[in-house]
Amino acid sequence: MTDPHAAIAHTSGSQAASEIWDEISPMFLDLIRWSAEQRVVTFPQGHTLLGFAICTVSNCDQSGTNANRLCAGCNVRWIRQGRPPIEEFRRNDRRLIRLQKIARCAVLDCERPWQSSRTSLCNTHAGQRSRMNLTVGEFLARPDVVALPAFGRCEVLACLRDRSGHGPYCTGHQTRWLKLRAGSGRSIPDEMRWRRTQSAIAFRNEISMRALPDRVTAELLYALQQRTMVIGTKTDAGHFRTLTDRIRMQEIGSVEEFVDPVGTNNEIARLFQSTLAVLRRRVMTSETERVKDEWDATVFGHRGIVRFDTISQRWLKEATKVWAFNDLPQRRGNGAKGSCQTEIRHMGLLSESLQLQRSDKGCDLTALGRDDITAFLNRIAFLQAEGSIRARRRVIAVRGVAMMLDRMRALGLTRPGQPLHGLPDDFAITNRDIPDLPENDEAGRDLPGEVMQVLCGQLDKLETMAGREVRVVIELLIDTGRRPDEICQLSLDCLERDQSGKPILVYTNYKANREGRRLPIPESTAALIESQQQRVRERFPDKPIRELKLLPTTVMNPHGRKSISDGHTSVRHRAWVDGLPDIFVSEPQPGLGPVDETATTPKPPFDKHRIFPYAYRHSYAQRHADAGVPVDVLCDLMDHRKMGTTQGYYRVGEQRRRRAIERVTSMQFDRHGDRVWREAKALLDSEVLRRAVGEIAVPYGTCSEPSNVAAGGQDCPVRFRCVGCSHFSTDVSYLPDLEAYLADLLRSRERLRSAFTAADDWAIAETMPSDDEITRIRQLISRIHTDVDELSDDERTQIEQAVGIVRRARTSIVGLGIPRTRQPLSGLHPDRSA
């Protein structure tokens, strides 16, 4: 009789199978203990991605899969016993040992399998012992007990066990076959097919791959290798066994032919989809992908799927594919696929316009013209007007379509045989068709200091909700002003010291593809990074430092090479912010209109939608701009290519500046300290213009003397004795300057009186500060302090914020030798010691 197992011996098989086997590493086959002879895989117990835990019950050797580290059988027994204390339950030996364990009969040289672990005897010897009424030890000691030959291998092709009697199957499969026959009724099962497709008796972490075509076996092992060694995905032995058994049931020649049945466990379905994706990527190239309507971006060095389903016209879709094929290699960073997909969506808007507004649905490209471009521009304007898209997206979409049409022509797609052959030249968007971008409002997207202090005070809650890595990401975003992806992708060795020992953050600007960027950071931030570095080294002690990430993800990352994603960080950050109590700030929020100072209704809370990870970058830049950091220095700190981008942070929004001027103007004083605008609640537009053209900034206030205004503040008739001039006025925003000037006058007077003797008396008299001037300035300062002290706490806070805005927005400052220093950066982490 022909051995049924000979047909499935490991051979080279087809050419496709041989090529796959060549790509499977022998080291990986050793790791999974692949037996080419028996065609069995054994998952290693202690492996990070392939391992499993043994049940913690004494004398149990099954896999502990439950949260309490019990196997399925012990967990059922624990529940049936009323869930006693788990430690007490674990100390009780498991008396029921599964029959799946394979062992030979205890009789010396007997080749038959044991009947059970209780007697350790085969069926024949067990019967003999029972008839003799002997113990196992007494039976084994008898000299007349002889070894018996094996009955042969079980006829189920996937099984490695011996038959327990003269029947064709082992004990386990004999039970399965009888149960199948009993449940089939009058229909007779196909026994030969059952033998080919029946799974092996499961035992712990062993998976039988017998009765599978050589190509299917190679595909499954190759996919397992890629998931483990390349992707870093955990694979459960039970799930892999189930998938293998279901593929065997369908008797297919390739994994790609497997039909996932309805009702499949989600874990098994995900494992199959992952296996299928790995196998498809093995043979994928950019040339094979470009003909599809959905591209796997991994063949272009990116992640995700590039879809062209929003474009309905064949000629436009094919042209867009050619553009994307040339564009993807030029993209960089994790957002590369997303940027390309955005441009494709812009072409989808053009496709939608053609489909809606042309009788031929835009399919005849030779009939297109300028009218179709105008119709597209009108539709984009309509979408903005009805609120479907924002003004900025409208501009970006029109720019994107214009760029892509120009690029497609530059790629030669209008030549004969190309997708755009016959496209009229006037089917193009000119520069005049592109609307202007809305005014850059990035300077208004920073978070107020009050909000930042609340957020920094709630970082412990963020760590509790999202984990240590997410908290470190947010802290570094606040401290460094980098983009979220730049922080998430930091290498473990991102911290360096310069020649003076000061800490430097080394990062990559993925947006501009600039590596090795260096940012000076404070010692407190360096201490945060060093603490995180220590955590990573403790987690991955044996991995090379150059391969590790500073913020490794906890998902599918056994080697520490994958970092936490900025998308995950954003989701966790949003949940944290939404869970915070309402935040109230004194500064008016954009879009809420003017605030009535006399109103008794409570102020609305701060809009939490303004708190997102990228807002910390705007806040970092605004803090430095407010502190007087030169624009060229801040440009380098932000790693901007154009200084115009940085200059936006030095411009305060018109609404904020106008409200600040109105508040400060209500606290304006003349040279005698009398309030000038005591009753003013808001300035008329004409008054704003009059102040702009009829005044000039001078030290400690403004001057309205016509000749001095005309000379830009450089032609004062009274030699800049401002506090004695009726054209002079000041307000609360100049209080720091007045105090500094008073201190300077006092120092100068004491110096001239006590130490300076080199000048003549008349020269000293001319230079000596006037007692009247000192008295006038003291009175002016005292009056301003008195009026500020009379304000309520809320009004005082609003005045202080308005003063900050006005001082920041003041563009023309006349200095007459008075030293000025840059404002120090405000501290957001008062609890930090470094």
HUQUIUR-V914551 format. One record per run of one state. SS is the DSSP state (2 for helix, 1 for strand, 0 for the rest). FROM is the first residue (numbers start at 0). LEN is the number of residues. If there is no record, write none. Layout:
# HUQUIUR-V914551
ss;from;len
SS;FROM;LEN
SS;FROM;LEN
This chain:
# HUQUIUR-V914551
ss;from;len
0;0;3
2;3;5
0;8;6
2;14;8
0;22;3
2;25;6
0;31;3
1;34;1
0;35;4
1;39;3
0;42;11
1;53;1
0;54;8
1;62;1
0;63;8
2;71;9
0;80;5
2;85;6
0;91;12
1;103;1
0;104;8
1;112;1
0;113;9
2;122;10
0;132;3
2;135;6
0;141;11
1;152;1
0;153;8
1;161;1
0;162;8
2;170;13
0;183;7
2;190;7
0;197;5
1;202;1
0;203;2
1;205;3
0;208;5
2;213;18
0;231;5
2;236;14
0;250;4
2;254;3
0;257;8
2;265;18
0;283;2
2;285;4
0;289;4
1;293;3
2;296;4
0;300;4
1;304;3
0;307;6
2;313;17
0;330;5
2;335;22
0;357;7
2;364;3
0;367;2
2;369;16
0;385;5
2;390;20
0;410;20
2;430;3
0;433;8
2;441;3
0;444;4
2;448;9
0;457;1
2;458;8
0;466;1
2;467;13
0;480;3
2;483;5
0;488;2
1;490;1
0;491;3
1;494;3
0;497;5
1;502;7
0;509;4
1;513;7
0;520;2
2;522;17
0;539;5
2;544;3
0;547;1
1;548;1
0;549;2
1;551;1
0;552;10
1;562;1
0;563;2
2;565;13
0;578;29
2;607;3
0;610;4
2;614;12
0;626;4
2;630;8
0;638;4
2;642;8
0;650;3
2;653;12
0;665;2
1;667;3
0;670;4
1;674;1
0;675;9
2;684;10
0;694;1
1;695;3
0;698;2
1;700;3
0;703;2
2;705;5
0;710;11
2;721;3
0;724;3
1;727;4
2;731;23
0;754;6
2;760;7
0;767;3
2;770;19
0;789;3
2;792;17
0;809;25
